[in-house]
Amino acid sequence: MFSMQQINPQSIKNILKKFFKENPKITNKLDEAHLLSYWNNCTDPIIRYYTHNVFIKNRTFYAELKSPALKNELMMQREEKVKELNKVVGKSIIDRIVFI
């Protein structure tokens, strides 16, 4: 006869929560991707228009801008932008922003 192995049913939510808790690097990469997506889709249309490239490296958010005037304006708002971006993911993912 076949022996039925008892299975402990779990919700996908709990399985994923446990997986991400055990793999914080993956969680951080997903949070970084969320920030990049937010910048590319949810920031002011003028900022998006003049943004050429964005990436995150070593907890620093880099935004390559095509407008020197906008770059200068955003340089004065760096601290606010760091807080805004970290608020999007609900935790501290970046420490600073560099506009290049």
Secondary structure, 3 states (H helix, E strand, C coil): CCCCCCCCCCCHHHHHHHHHHHCHHHHHHHHHHHHHHHHHHHCCHHHHHHEEEEEEECCEEEEEECCHHHHHHHHCCHHHHHHHHHHHHCCCCCCEEEEC
